[in-house]
């Protein structure tokens, strides 16, 4: 290989510089950086070695301008007190990168900020926006769609009722039917459902499914309580308020929680504030199977979302040029541990 000398650091290294250094065309250099381009392994290796020595990196913005696709998606996230968000972010970003997609992470601070965050992301020439938060109601979604700069607007891990979005989620109804059966078959008869915040366009079907299934089976509607965010600390406060001072005969025998963040907060209250045993006095179930569920401190019976399968499907949606209904609900798995 010819001696490759790195130019002055102040200069901008281009594909032409790499091509001149090793005696190939700039088109050969460009092909070497394309995943599926037709180029021999020997030539690709030669280009990469020269590029590394010169400090050349392709200008992705220029490549995107020359294409109708940037391979960049905006990932809009809120609700960081919920540990499942970090699990989702890790899985999504890892699988997206594996398939050549990069992510622009946007923290939507609150509902008032959500519309502004979406508009800001739309100015970055991203191919799609992926929403994995709880603050995306009809007004916010309309703001995003009005921008007309997203090829696809995807609601991940929640069911969207908006006709112009794509929903990739677990089948909440099927999951809660399975959880209802498990609770009933294990002899629990006084459940309390601990729900999270209610949204319309980005919705979970867990509370209404559980209450409906229980009523159909036993003829009674279980008690329920609502936590304003998926936050273990807020869950502690609500459970403390709802259960403190109750006679033992009026206590629920199980808390069915809409997700693991609520269940973790509930377990801490039951054990450390009420001085009760789990599951002997009050059992607890969750939803999501975050890493903390496996800890002996919680040993939480929960429902695992198939995040890898969901993320792989999301990539298929991003890469498809078809115009069809991409909504899809996935089947998860009930994970039985000692909390119930």
Rosetta blueprint (number, residue, H / E / L):
1 X L
2 X L
3 X L
4 X L
5 X L
6 X L
7 X L
8 X L
9 X L
10 X L
11 X L
12 X L
13 X L
14 X L
15 X H
16 X H
17 X H
18 X H
19 X H
20 X H
21 X H
22 X H
23 X L
24 X L
25 X L
26 X H
27 X H
28 X H
29 X H
30 X H
31 X H
32 X H
33 X L
34 X L
35 X L
36 X L
37 X L
38 X L
39 X L
40 X L
41 X H
42 X H
43 X H
44 X H
45 X H
46 X H
47 X H
48 X H
49 X H
50 X H
51 X H
52 X H
53 X H
54 X H
55 X L
56 X L
57 X L
58 X L
59 X L
60 X H
61 X H
62 X H
63 X H
64 X H
65 X H
66 X L
67 X L
68 X L
69 X L
70 X L
71 X L
72 X E
73 X E
74 X E
75 X E
76 X E
77 X E
78 X L
79 X L
80 X L
81 X L
82 X L
83 X H
84 X H
85 X H
86 X H
87 X H
88 X H
89 X H
90 X H
91 X H
92 X H
93 X H
94 X H
95 X H
96 X H
97 X H
98 X H
99 X L
100 X L
101 X L
102 X E
103 X E
104 X E
105 X E
106 X E
107 X E
108 X L
109 X L
110 X L
111 X H
112 X H
113 X H
114 X H
115 X H
116 X H
117 X H
118 X H
119 X H
120 X H
121 X H
122 X H
123 X L
124 X L
125 X L
126 X L
127 X L
128 X E
129 X E
130 X E
131 X E
132 X L
133 X L
134 X L
135 X L
136 X L
137 X L
138 X H
139 X H
140 X H
141 X H
142 X H
143 X H
144 X H
145 X H
146 X H
147 X H
148 X L
149 X L
150 X L
151 X L
152 X E
153 X E
154 X E
155 X E
156 X E
157 X L
158 X L
159 X E
160 X E
161 X L
162 X L
163 X L
164 X L
165 X L
166 X E
167 X E
168 X E
169 X E
170 X E
171 X L
172 X H
173 X H
174 X H
175 X H
176 X H
177 X H
178 X H
179 X H
180 X H
181 X H
182 X H
183 X H
184 X H
185 X H
186 X L
187 X L
188 X L
189 X L
190 X L
191 X E
192 X E
193 X E
194 X E
195 X E
196 X L
197 X L
198 X L
199 X L
200 X L
201 X L
202 X E
203 X E
204 X L
205 X L
206 X H
207 X H
208 X H
209 X H
210 X H
211 X H
212 X H
213 X H
214 X H
215 X H
216 X H
217 X H
218 X H
219 X L
220 X L
221 X L
222 X L
223 X E
224 X E
225 X E
226 X E
227 X L
228 X L
229 X L
230 X L
231 X L
232 X H
233 X H
234 X H
235 X H
236 X H
237 X H
238 X H
239 X H
240 X H
241 X H
242 X H
243 X H
244 X L
245 X L
246 X L
247 X L
248 X H
249 X H
250 X H
251 X L
252 X L
253 X L
254 X E
255 X E
256 X E
257 X E
258 X L
259 X L
260 X H
261 X H
262 X H
263 X H
264 X H
265 X H
266 X H
267 X H
268 X H
269 X H
270 X H
271 X H
272 X H
273 X L
274 X L
275 X L
276 X L
277 X L
278 X L
279 X L
280 X L
281 X L
282 X L
283 X E
284 X E
285 X E
286 X L
287 X L
288 X E
289 X L
290 X L
291 X H
292 X H
293 X H
294 X H
295 X L
296 X L
297 X L
298 X L
299 X L
300 X L
301 X E
302 X E
303 X E
304 X E
305 X L
306 X L
307 X H
308 X H
309 X H
310 X H
311 X H
312 X H
313 X H
314 X H
315 X H
316 X H
317 X H
318 X H
319 X H
320 X L
321 X L
322 X L
323 X L
324 X L
325 X L
326 X L
327 X L
328 X E
329 X E
330 X E
331 X L
332 X L
333 X E
334 X E
335 X E
336 X L
337 X L
338 X L
339 X L
340 X L
